[in-house]
Amino acid sequence: FREMMEMRNVMDRLFSDFVSDVWPQSRTTAWLPLDIKENEDEFVVLASIPGVNPDDLDITLTNNVLTIQGEIPAVGEDETYYLRERHYGKFYRSIQLPATVKADAIEAEYVNGVLTLHLPKAEEAKPKHIPILTNGHKTIEGKAA
């Protein structure tokens, strides 16, 4: 059984080398899945990045594009694995935000392997209440004034 697993590891490496020759970035850059929530005041970005040192993360905002990059260190490279699914190596993710945010008010927190970013919306991106006139009377919050 061990020989079969070693054979599989060799095949995986060969396939990985082939893919990296065709698509070089796939070898050095891992995908970073994100959850992005939105409310009236902010976007909240959640990224699971276990095993990374927060000091090794680089988070930037340029022209309303949020970029998160870093590297998860490889562990146990010299060991023989039965199963290895955890990702390691460099990762990079950029996403265009749907509204303008206040770059100088962004907060980042890393707790238990989860990076959480709070990106407050700029005033021009927040919803505005538009009063409606009905029969010449101003309507406020759905009630006639």
Residue pairs with C-beta under 8 A, 6 or more apart in sequence:
2 80
5 80
5 81
5 82
6 80
9 80
9 81
16 27
17 27
19 26
19 27
20 26
20 27
20 28
28 89
28 90
29 89
29 90
29 91
29 92
30 72
30 87
30 88
30 89
30 90
30 91
31 91
31 93
32 47
32 49
32 68
32 91
32 92
32 93
33 47
33 48
34 45
34 46
34 47
34 68
34 93
34 95
35 45
35 46
35 47
36 43
36 44
36 45
36 46
36 95
37 43
37 44
37 46
38 44
38 98
40 121
40 126
40 127
41 120
41 121
41 126
42 101
42 118
42 119
42 120
42 121
43 97
43 99
43 101
43 117
43 118
43 119
43 121
44 116
44 117
44 118
44 119
45 66
45 68
45 115
45 116
45 117
45 119
46 114
46 115
46 116
47 68
47 93
47 114
47 115
47 117
48 113
48 114
48 115
49 57
49 70
49 72
49 91
49 110
49 113
49 114
49 115
50 72
50 113
51 72
51 73
51 75
51 86
51 88
51 113
52 70
52 71
52 72
52 73
52 113
54 110
54 115
56 70
56 71
57 68
57 69
57 70
57 110
57 115
58 67
58 68
58 69
58 70
59 66
59 67
59 68
59 108
59 117
60 66
60 67
61 67
61 101
61 103
61 106
61 119
64 96
64 97
64 99
64 100
64 101
65 94
65 95
65 96
65 97
66 94
66 95
66 97
66 117
66 119
67 92
67 93
67 94
68 91
68 92
68 93
68 115
69 90
69 91
69 92
69 93
70 90
70 91
71 89
71 90
71 91
72 87
72 88
72 89
72 91
73 88
74 88
74 89
75 88
97 119
99 121
99 122
99 125
100 121
100 122
100 124
100 125
101 119
101 120
101 121
101 122
101 125
102 119
102 120
102 121
102 122
105 120
106 117
106 118
106 119
106 120
107 117
107 118
108 115
108 116
108 117
108 118
109 115
109 116
109 117
110 116
129 141
131 138
131 139
131 140
132 138
132 139
133 139
134 144
137 144
137 145
138 144
138 145
139 145
